[in-house]
Amino acid sequence: MGENRREFLKKMAIAGAGMAAMSSPLFHSVSAAGNGKAIRLGIIGTGGRGRYLQEHLYRIKDEGSKEFEIVALCDNYKPSLDISLELAAKYKNAPKGFSDYKKLMKDGGVDAVIVATPLFQHAHITIDCLNAGIHVLCEKSMARTLDDTKAMYDAHINSGSILLIGHQRLFSDKYNDAIERIRQGELGIIGQMHAHWHRGNDWRRAVPAAKPHLERQINWRLYKEYSAGLLTELMSHQLQVANWAKQDIPVSVMGTGSIRYWKDGREVPDNIAAIFEYADGTQFTYDSQTINKRYGCEEEIIGDKGTFELETNRYYNVIPPKPKPAPGIAQLIGDIQKGIFEEAPIGGPSWAPETQKRQKAEPIYVGQKGDGTKEELINFVRFVKQGKYPEWLVKEGYYASIWTLLTEQAIDSGAKISMPEKFRI
């Protein structure tokens, strides 16, 4: 996986220029060539995330793209589908509406779909589409279970249909630039990585007062049958970044989590912490919670020559430290060298506390706006037009999903967990 990805990054670095709105180096490596026919897209799952992607697609078309058309929308929750159809009308688009994804597959006339349903629905929808020759961009995480995650990957391999997992950072100039600089050794030896995602809300959506039976359908993220909560909805993104930075996957994970604050019937933790270990001894520590948003979202890649804070686009150049004795020891050595032998004071200082060093940061990358979502969508369309794409992209999504679910096992069992060999691809 590593060598193919490195070669792809080299190609990205020398690719030619294109439309300013599509400036990602990864984008440049994908030609607009292919058959001249517009790709017919469908969106399955038109809730908040689905409509977010839908509007991105309309804005891309407004910028002049003629490479695709949205021809079908699908959701089994009518209010979401209605809002999505209204959004389409706003952009003078008239896609067919469906309440059943199988009818969309049969009558929607699609070449490719975006699957933005709740997590527990990803696997069977994606597998059915892939096996029918329909290419799929599926939101992360891939599936609710390890076996379903593997089944999705196997369906992709066996069908030959494209499967892209929605990790938009893979299409961000900032992240691609940082990963290449890490690979070139700019940060030196990576000793530790840390990421966090903190929010300050209950993560709960309003349920119509007259329809309390819709609680689990609307608030699926809060119930273990449907989601692993903070793990699958947030951590999977940042675990993918850590694996990408390391050009590797972990060998073990341990973690903890609890429902500390939101005592409202939810089944998934409102705060979690995990430690991942890689084969060379690098540690990736992670925490997430929905109690306080002060520290927001960040991924830190820490080497002996520098640090990247990726989410906030900050690079700190660091001179490798020179070992020096603690203040108390230094004083004692000095006294001995001067021939002064005095009684050491009891309780004297033997160390100095370290606080965060104030240092001016440089931007990692200047130029691209957005988080890579636009470039992800553009690339997906072009992958479909070409009928091929870099295989390492699906492996990034796959291993992020597998290790996210293994983290859930570690939290639930209180044990250090490794990946069963059957899930290695």
C-alpha positions as CSV (number, residue, x, y, z in Angstrom):
1,M,0.0,0.0,0.0
2,G,2.8,2.4,0.9
3,E,4.8,2.3,-2.3
4,N,1.8,2.8,-4.5
5,R,0.7,5.8,-2.5
6,R,4.2,7.3,-2.5
7,E,4.3,7.1,-6.3
8,F,0.9,8.7,-6.5
9,L,2.1,11.6,-4.2
10,K,5.1,12.1,-6.6
11,K,2.8,12.4,-9.5
12,M,0.6,14.9,-7.6
13,A,3.7,17.1,-7.0
14,I,4.4,17.5,-10.7
15,A,0.9,17.7,-12.1
16,G,-0.2,20.6,-14.2
17,A,-2.5,23.5,-13.4
18,G,-6.3,23.4,-13.7
19,M,-9.3,25.3,-12.7
20,A,-8.6,27.5,-9.7
21,A,-11.6,26.1,-7.8
22,M,-10.2,22.6,-8.3
23,S,-6.7,23.2,-7.1
24,S,-5.8,20.1,-5.1
25,P,-2.7,18.3,-6.3
26,L,-4.6,15.1,-6.1
27,F,-7.2,16.6,-8.4
28,H,-4.6,17.5,-11.0
29,S,-3.5,13.9,-11.2
30,V,-7.0,12.9,-12.5
31,S,-7.7,13.9,-16.0
32,A,-11.0,15.2,-17.1
33,A,-10.7,12.9,-20.1
34,G,-12.8,9.8,-20.5
35,N,-16.1,9.4,-22.3
36,G,-17.8,12.7,-22.9
37,K,-21.1,11.6,-21.4
38,A,-22.1,13.4,-18.1
39,I,-22.1,11.0,-15.1
40,R,-25.6,10.4,-13.8
41,L,-25.4,10.8,-10.0
42,G,-27.9,9.7,-7.3
43,I,-27.8,10.6,-3.6
44,I,-29.1,7.9,-1.2
45,G,-29.7,9.5,2.2
46,T,-30.7,13.2,2.0
47,G,-30.4,14.2,5.6
48,G,-28.0,16.9,6.8
49,R,-24.9,15.4,5.3
50,G,-26.5,14.3,2.1
51,R,-27.9,17.8,1.4
52,Y,-24.5,19.3,2.3
53,L,-22.9,17.2,-0.5
54,Q,-25.8,17.9,-2.8
55,E,-25.4,21.7,-2.5
56,H,-21.6,21.3,-3.0
57,L,-22.4,19.5,-6.3
58,Y,-24.7,22.3,-7.4
59,R,-22.1,24.9,-6.7
60,I,-19.5,22.9,-8.7
61,K,-22.0,22.9,-11.6
62,D,-22.5,26.7,-11.2
63,E,-18.7,27.0,-11.6
64,G,-19.0,25.5,-15.1
65,S,-18.7,21.7,-14.7
66,K,-20.6,19.6,-17.2
67,E,-19.2,16.3,-16.1
68,F,-22.2,15.2,-14.1
69,E,-25.9,15.6,-13.4
70,I,-27.9,14.7,-10.3
71,V,-30.7,12.5,-11.6
72,A,-32.1,10.8,-8.4
73,L,-32.6,11.4,-4.7
74,C,-33.6,8.9,-2.2
75,D,-34.6,8.8,1.5
76,N,-37.0,6.7,3.5
77,Y,-37.8,9.7,5.8
78,K,-40.1,11.9,3.7
79,P,-39.4,15.3,5.3
80,S,-35.7,14.9,4.4
81,L,-36.5,13.9,0.9
82,D,-38.9,16.8,0.5
83,I,-36.3,19.3,1.6
84,S,-33.7,17.8,-0.8
85,L,-36.1,18.0,-3.7
86,E,-36.8,21.7,-2.8
87,L,-33.0,22.3,-2.8
88,A,-32.9,20.7,-6.2
89,A,-35.6,23.0,-7.5
90,K,-33.7,26.0,-6.2
91,Y,-30.9,25.1,-8.5
92,K,-33.3,24.3,-11.4
93,N,-32.6,20.6,-11.1
94,A,-35.5,18.0,-11.4
95,P,-34.2,14.6,-10.2
96,K,-36.5,11.7,-9.5
97,G,-37.4,11.1,-5.9
98,F,-37.4,7.7,-4.3
99,S,-38.2,6.3,-0.8
100,D,-36.5,2.9,-1.6
101,Y,-32.9,2.7,-2.7
102,K,-33.6,-0.5,-4.7
103,K,-36.2,1.4,-6.8
104,L,-33.6,4.1,-7.4
105,M,-31.1,1.3,-8.5
106,K,-33.7,0.0,-10.9
107,D,-35.4,3.1,-12.2
108,G,-33.1,6.0,-11.4
109,G,-30.8,5.6,-14.3
110,V,-27.7,6.2,-12.2
111,D,-24.0,5.5,-13.0
112,A,-22.9,6.3,-9.5
113,V,-24.3,7.2,-6.1
114,I,-23.4,8.9,-2.9
115,V,-24.4,7.0,0.2
116,A,-25.0,9.4,3.1
117,T,-27.4,7.3,5.1
118,P,-27.0,6.5,8.8
119,L,-24.0,4.2,9.4
120,F,-25.8,1.0,10.0
121,Q,-27.4,1.2,6.5
122,H,-24.1,1.7,4.6
123,A,-23.1,-1.9,4.1
124,H,-26.1,-3.4,2.4
125,I,-26.8,-0.4,0.2
126,T,-23.2,-0.1,-0.9
127,I,-22.8,-3.8,-1.6
128,D,-26.0,-3.9,-3.6
129,C,-25.0,-0.9,-5.7
130,L,-21.4,-2.2,-6.3
131,N,-22.7,-5.6,-7.4
132,A,-25.1,-3.9,-9.8
133,G,-22.2,-2.0,-11.4
134,I,-23.0,1.3,-9.7
135,H,-20.0,3.2,-8.4
136,V,-20.2,4.4,-4.8
137,L,-18.9,7.3,-2.7
138,C,-19.9,6.2,0.8
139,E,-19.6,8.4,3.8
140,K,-17.4,7.3,6.6
141,S,-17.3,5.2,8.6
142,M,-17.8,2.3,6.3
143,A,-20.1,0.0,8.3
144,R,-21.3,-0.7,11.8
145,T,-19.5,-4.1,12.1
146,L,-16.1,-5.4,11.2
147,D,-17.6,-8.2,9.0
148,D,-19.7,-5.7,7.1
149,T,-16.7,-3.4,6.5
150,K,-14.8,-6.3,5.0
151,A,-17.8,-7.4,3.0
152,M,-18.0,-3.9,1.4
153,Y,-14.3,-4.0,0.5
154,D,-14.7,-7.5,-1.0
155,A,-17.7,-6.4,-3.0
156,H,-15.6,-3.6,-4.5
157,I,-12.8,-6.0,-5.4
158,N,-15.1,-8.6,-6.8
159,S,-17.4,-6.3,-8.8
160,G,-14.7,-3.9,-10.1
161,S,-16.9,-1.0,-9.2
162,I,-15.3,2.0,-7.6
163,L,-15.7,2.5,-3.9
164,L,-14.5,5.7,-2.3
165,I,-15.0,6.4,1.4
166,G,-15.8,10.0,2.5
167,H,-12.5,11.1,4.1
168,Q,-12.3,14.5,2.5
169,R,-8.9,15.4,4.1
170,L,-7.4,13.0,1.5
171,F,-8.3,15.7,-1.1
172,S,-7.1,18.7,0.8
173,D,-4.0,20.5,-0.5
174,K,-3.0,21.3,3.1
175,Y,-3.1,17.7,4.2
176,N,-1.4,16.4,1.0
177,D,1.4,18.9,1.3
178,A,1.9,18.0,5.0
179,I,2.0,14.3,4.3
180,E,4.6,14.7,1.6
181,R,6.7,16.9,3.8
182,I,6.5,14.3,6.6
183,R,7.5,11.6,4.1
184,Q,10.5,13.7,3.1
185,G,11.6,13.9,6.7
186,E,10.9,17.5,7.5
187,L,9.5,16.7,10.9
188,G,12.3,14.2,11.6
189,I,11.5,11.2,13.7
190,I,7.8,11.0,14.5
191,G,7.6,10.1,18.1
192,Q,4.0,10.9,18.9
193,M,0.7,12.0,17.4
194,H,-2.3,13.4,19.1
195,A,-5.8,14.4,18.0
196,H,-8.9,15.6,19.6
197,W,-12.4,16.6,18.7
198,H,-14.3,18.5,21.3
199,R,-17.9,19.7,21.0
200,G,-20.3,21.5,23.4
201,N,-23.7,20.1,22.6
202,D,-25.9,17.1,23.4
203,W,-25.7,15.9,19.8
204,R,-29.4,15.3,19.9
205,R,-31.9,16.2,17.2
206,A,-35.5,17.3,17.7
207,V,-38.1,14.6,17.3
208,P,-41.7,15.7,16.3
209,A,-43.8,15.8,19.4
210,A,-46.5,13.8,17.6
211,K,-44.1,11.1,16.5
212,P,-42.0,10.0,19.5
213,H,-41.5,6.6,17.8
214,L,-39.1,8.3,15.4
215,E,-36.6,8.9,18.3
216,R,-34.2,6.1,17.3
217,Q,-34.5,6.9,13.6
218,I,-33.7,10.5,14.0
219,N,-31.1,10.2,16.8
220,W,-29.5,7.0,15.5
221,R,-26.0,8.4,16.5
222,L,-26.9,7.9,20.1
223,Y,-27.7,4.2,20.0
224,K,-25.2,1.4,19.8
225,E,-27.3,-0.7,17.4
226,Y,-26.8,2.0,14.8
227,S,-23.6,3.9,15.6
228,A,-20.5,3.9,17.8
229,G,-21.0,7.5,18.5
230,L,-17.9,9.7,18.8
231,L,-15.8,6.9,17.4
232,T,-17.5,6.3,14.1
233,E,-18.8,9.8,13.6
234,L,-15.6,11.8,14.5
235,M,-12.6,9.8,15.4
236,S,-12.6,7.8,12.2
237,H,-11.6,11.0,10.3
238,Q,-8.6,11.7,12.5
239,L,-7.5,8.1,12.8
240,Q,-7.3,8.1,9.0
241,V,-5.0,11.1,9.2
242,A,-2.7,9.4,11.7
243,N,-2.5,6.3,9.6
244,W,-1.8,8.4,6.6
245,A,1.0,10.4,8.3
246,K,2.6,7.1,9.5
247,Q,2.1,5.3,6.2
248,D,1.1,2.4,8.4
249,I,-1.7,1.0,10.6
250,P,-1.6,0.4,14.3
251,V,-0.7,-2.9,16.0
252,S,-2.9,-2.3,19.1
253,V,-5.4,0.0,20.7
254,M,-6.7,0.5,24.2
255,G,-9.3,2.9,25.3
256,T,-11.9,4.1,27.7
257,G,-15.2,6.0,27.6
258,S,-18.3,6.8,29.6
259,I,-21.6,8.7,29.7
260,R,-20.5,11.4,32.1
261,Y,-22.7,14.3,31.3
262,W,-25.7,13.7,29.0
263,K,-27.9,11.4,31.1
264,D,-30.7,11.3,28.5
265,G,-31.0,7.6,27.6
266,R,-28.2,7.5,25.0
267,E,-26.1,4.4,24.8
268,V,-22.9,5.7,23.4
269,P,-20.2,7.5,25.5
270,D,-20.2,11.3,25.6
271,N,-16.4,11.2,26.2
272,I,-13.8,8.8,25.0
273,A,-10.0,8.4,25.0
274,A,-7.8,5.9,23.2
275,I,-4.1,5.1,22.7
276,F,-2.9,3.5,19.5
277,E,0.5,1.9,19.1
278,Y,2.4,1.5,15.8
279,A,5.0,-1.1,15.0
280,D,7.9,1.3,15.5
281,G,6.7,2.4,18.9
282,T,5.0,5.6,17.8
283,Q,1.9,6.4,19.9
284,F,-1.3,8.1,18.7
285,T,-3.4,9.4,21.5
286,Y,-7.0,10.5,20.9
287,D,-9.8,12.0,22.9
288,S,-13.3,13.4,22.1
289,Q,-16.2,14.7,24.1
290,T,-19.4,16.7,23.8
291,I,-19.2,18.6,27.0
292,N,-17.0,21.5,26.3
293,K,-15.9,22.9,22.8
294,R,-13.0,25.0,24.1
295,Y,-10.3,23.0,22.3
296,G,-12.2,22.2,19.1
297,C,-10.7,19.9,16.5
298,E,-7.0,19.2,15.9
299,E,-4.4,16.7,14.7
300,E,-0.9,17.1,15.9
301,I,2.0,15.3,14.3
302,I,5.1,15.6,16.5
303,G,8.6,15.0,15.4
304,D,12.0,15.9,16.8
305,K,12.5,18.6,14.1
306,G,9.0,20.1,14.1
307,T,5.3,19.8,14.6
308,F,2.3,20.0,12.3
309,E,-1.1,21.1,13.7
310,L,-3.0,20.1,10.6
311,E,-6.6,21.2,11.3
312,T,-5.5,24.8,12.1
313,N,-2.8,24.9,9.4
314,R,0.2,25.5,11.7
315,Y,3.8,24.4,11.3
316,Y,6.3,24.8,14.1
317,N,10.0,24.3,13.3
318,V,11.8,22.9,16.3
319,I,15.5,22.6,17.0
320,P,16.2,19.2,18.4
321,P,16.7,19.6,22.2
322,K,20.1,19.1,23.8
323,P,19.9,17.2,27.1
324,K,20.8,19.3,30.1
325,P,20.7,18.5,33.8
326,A,17.8,19.7,35.9
327,P,18.5,22.9,37.9
328,G,19.1,21.2,41.2
329,I,21.6,18.7,39.7
330,A,23.3,21.5,37.7
331,Q,23.9,23.5,41.0
332,L,25.3,20.4,42.7
333,I,27.7,19.7,39.9
334,G,28.8,23.3,39.9
335,D,29.4,23.2,43.6
336,I,31.5,20.1,43.2
337,Q,33.5,21.6,40.4
338,K,34.2,24.6,42.6
339,G,35.3,22.5,45.5
340,I,32.4,23.6,47.6
341,F,30.8,20.8,49.6
342,E,27.8,22.1,51.4
343,E,24.9,20.2,52.8
344,A,22.1,20.0,50.1
345,P,19.0,21.8,51.2
346,I,16.1,19.4,51.9
347,G,13.2,20.1,49.5
348,G,15.3,22.1,47.1
349,P,14.3,22.2,43.4
350,S,15.3,19.2,41.3
351,W,13.3,20.0,38.2
352,A,11.6,22.9,36.5
353,P,8.0,22.7,35.3
354,E,7.5,23.2,31.6
355,T,4.6,25.1,30.1
356,Q,3.7,25.6,26.5
357,K,6.5,27.5,24.7
358,R,5.2,30.5,22.7
359,Q,6.5,30.1,19.2
360,K,5.4,31.7,16.0
361,A,3.8,29.3,13.6
362,E,4.1,29.2,9.9
363,P,1.1,28.1,7.7
364,I,1.5,24.5,6.3
365,Y,-0.2,25.5,3.1
366,V,-1.7,28.7,1.7
367,G,-4.2,28.8,-1.1
368,Q,-7.0,26.2,-0.9
369,K,-10.3,27.1,0.7
370,G,-12.5,24.5,2.2
371,D,-11.8,21.1,3.7
372,G,-11.4,19.0,0.5
373,T,-15.1,18.1,0.1
374,K,-15.4,19.9,-3.2
375,E,-12.2,18.2,-4.5
376,E,-13.4,14.8,-3.2
377,L,-16.6,15.1,-5.2
378,I,-14.9,16.3,-8.4
379,N,-12.4,13.5,-8.1
380,F,-15.1,10.9,-7.6
381,V,-16.9,12.0,-10.8
382,R,-13.6,11.8,-12.7
383,F,-12.7,8.4,-11.3
384,V,-16.1,7.2,-12.5
385,K,-15.5,8.7,-16.0
386,Q,-12.1,7.0,-16.2
387,G,-13.4,3.7,-14.7
388,K,-10.4,3.5,-12.4
389,Y,-8.8,5.2,-9.4
390,P,-5.9,4.8,-6.9
391,E,-6.6,1.7,-4.9
392,W,-4.8,3.1,-1.8
393,L,-7.7,5.5,-1.3
394,V,-10.2,2.8,-0.4
395,K,-7.6,1.2,1.8
396,E,-7.3,4.4,3.8
397,G,-11.0,4.4,4.5
398,Y,-11.1,0.6,5.1
399,Y,-8.4,0.6,7.8
400,A,-9.7,3.8,9.5
401,S,-13.1,2.0,9.8
402,I,-11.6,-1.3,11.0
403,W,-9.5,0.3,13.7
404,T,-12.4,2.6,14.8
405,L,-14.5,-0.5,15.5
406,L,-11.6,-2.2,17.2
407,T,-11.4,0.9,19.5
408,E,-15.0,0.3,20.4
409,Q,-14.1,-3.3,21.4
410,A,-11.2,-2.0,23.5
411,I,-13.4,0.4,25.3
412,D,-16.2,-2.1,25.9
413,S,-13.8,-4.9,27.1
414,G,-11.2,-2.8,28.9
415,A,-8.5,-4.8,27.0
416,K,-5.8,-4.0,24.6
417,I,-7.0,-5.1,21.2
418,S,-5.1,-6.1,18.0
419,M,-6.6,-6.6,14.5
420,P,-7.5,-10.2,13.6
421,E,-5.6,-11.3,10.6
422,K,-8.7,-12.0,8.6
423,F,-9.4,-8.3,8.3
424,R,-6.0,-7.5,6.7
425,I,-6.2,-6.6,3.0
